[in-house]
Amino acid sequence: MLEVGTKAIHFQLYDDKNNLISLDMFKGKKVILYFYPKDNTSGCSSQAINFKNIYDKLIELNVILIGISKDSIKSHQNFISKYQLPFILLSDSTLQVIKDYDVWYEKKLYGKTYMGTVRTTYIIDESGYIIYAKENVNPSQNPNDVLNFLLK
C-alpha cells in the first residue's frame, strides 16, 4: 500500500464509455480512488451501492470518485447499469495501476491460494498527494468512513 504523504502515481485507464481517463484530469480536486476485486460480487456491490448513496455529498464537496478493478469495460458497463452507479469505474485489465498502487497480493479462500486485488481506498488531495490510505476496508463501512474523513 502506498503511504500517506506520497505523490499519487499517474495513470491512464479506460472507463465504461471507452474514454481514456487520467488522474491529471482532476488536478485541483480531491479524488477518492478505490480499488476493488470484482464487479457484481456481494462485497463489491455493497461498496458501490454505499458510495452511490453518498455520491451527492461528494459532489457538494467537489470530490471525484473513481473505482478501479481488473474487470473488463463490458463488465463495468453491466455493473454500472445494474446499480445505476453515477461515478467513474476504470478497467485495469493489465493490472498495471493495481500493481503501481500496491494492492495486488496473494490471497486465500477456502484453502486455495491466488493473486487478487486487496480492497483499498486512497484519497488524493488537490495537489496530487495521498492524504488517506486504508487497505482491507469493510465494503459496507468504507464509503461512510471516507465521507467522515472528508468532513473533518
C-alpha positions in Angstrom: 0.0 0.0 0.0 1.2 3.5 -0.8 1.8 5.7 2.2 0.0 8.9 3.2 2.1 11.9 2.1 3.5 10.3 -1.0 2.7 11.6 -4.5 -0.1 9.7 -6.2 1.1 7.7 -9.2 -0.1 9.0 -12.6 -2.3 6.6 -14.6 -4.4 6.4 -17.7 -7.2 3.9 -18.0 -10.5 3.4 -19.9 -13.9 4.0 -18.4 -17.2 2.2 -19.3 -17.7 4.6 -22.3 -14.2 3.8 -23.7 -12.9 7.2 -22.7 -9.3 7.4 -21.6 -9.3 8.9 -18.1 -6.1 10.1 -16.4 -5.5 11.2 -12.8 -4.2 14.5 -14.2 -7.7 15.4 -15.5 -8.7 16.0 -11.8 -5.9 18.3 -10.6 -7.3 20.9 -8.3 -9.9 18.5 -6.9 -9.8 15.8 -4.3 -10.1 12.3 -5.7 -11.3 9.1 -3.9 -9.5 6.2 -5.6 -10.9 2.9 -4.5 -9.6 -0.5 -5.7 -12.0 -3.5 -5.5 -11.7 -7.1 -6.5 -14.6 -7.9 -8.9 -17.9 -6.4 -10.3 -21.2 -7.9 -9.2 -19.9 -9.8 -6.1 -21.6 -9.2 -2.8 -18.9 -7.1 -1.2 -18.1 -5.0 -4.2 -21.8 -4.4 -4.9 -22.3 -3.3 -1.3 -19.4 -0.9 -1.5 -20.5 0.5 -4.8 -24.1 1.0 -3.6 -22.9 2.7 -0.4 -20.7 5.0 -2.5 -23.7 5.7 -4.7 -25.7 6.6 -1.5 -23.2 9.3 -0.5 -22.4 10.5 -4.0 -24.4 13.7 -3.8 -22.5 14.7 -0.7 -19.2 14.0 -2.5 -20.3 16.2 -5.4 -21.1 19.0 -2.9 -17.6 18.7 -1.5 -16.2 18.8 -5.1 -14.7 15.3 -4.8 -14.2 12.9 -7.7 -15.0 9.2 -7.0 -13.2 6.6 -9.1 -13.4 2.8 -8.7 -10.7 0.6 -10.3 -10.8 -3.2 -10.8 -9.3 -5.6 -13.3 -12.7 -6.2 -14.8 -13.4 -5.5 -18.5 -15.1 -2.4 -19.8 -18.1 -4.6 -20.7 -18.3 -5.9 -17.1 -18.2 -2.3 -15.8 -21.0 -1.3 -18.2 -23.2 -4.1 -16.8 -22.3 -3.3 -13.2 -23.0 0.5 -13.7 -26.3 -0.3 -15.4 -27.4 -2.8 -12.9 -26.9 -0.5 -9.9 -27.3 2.9 -11.7 -23.8 3.9 -10.5 -23.2 7.6 -11.1 -19.4 7.6 -10.7 -16.4 6.5 -12.8 -15.3 2.9 -13.0 -12.0 2.2 -14.7 -10.8 -1.1 -16.2 -7.2 -2.2 -15.4 -7.1 -5.5 -17.2 -3.3 -5.4 -17.5 -3.0 -4.8 -13.7 -0.5 -2.0 -14.2 -2.3 0.6 -12.0 -3.4 -2.1 -9.4 0.3 -3.1 -9.1 1.5 0.5 -9.1 -0.8 1.3 -6.2 0.4 -1.8 -4.4 -2.9 -3.5 -4.0 -2.2 -6.8 -5.8 -1.4 -9.6 -3.3 -1.6 -13.3 -2.6 -5.0 -14.2 -1.1 -6.5 -17.3 0.3 -10.1 -18.5 0.1 -11.4 -21.9 1.1 -7.8 -23.2 1.3 -6.9 -22.1 -2.2 -4.2 -19.5 -2.8 -4.5 -17.0 -5.6 -3.5 -13.5 -6.6 -6.1 -10.7 -6.2 -6.9 -7.1 -5.5 -6.9 -6.1 -1.9 -9.9 -3.8 -1.3 -8.1 -0.5 -0.7 -9.1 3.2 -0.7 -6.9 6.3 -1.2 -7.9 9.9 -1.1 -5.7 12.2 -3.1 -5.6 15.9 -2.4 -5.8 18.8 -4.9 -2.0 18.8 -5.4 -1.8 15.1 -6.1 -0.7 13.8 -2.7 -2.2 10.9 -0.8 -3.9 12.1 2.3 -5.8 8.9 3.2 -4.8 5.3 2.7 -6.6 2.2 4.0 -6.4 -1.4 3.0 -8.7 -4.4 3.7 -11.5 -1.9 4.1 -15.0 -3.1 5.1 -17.1 -2.7 1.9 -20.2 -1.6 3.7 -18.5 0.9 6.0 -15.8 2.2 3.7 -17.9 4.9 2.0 -19.0 6.4 5.3 -15.5 6.3 6.7 -14.3 8.2 3.7 -17.0 10.8 3.9 -16.4 11.3 7.6 -12.7 11.8 6.9 -13.5 14.4 4.2 -15.9 16.3 6.6 -13.2 16.7 9.3 
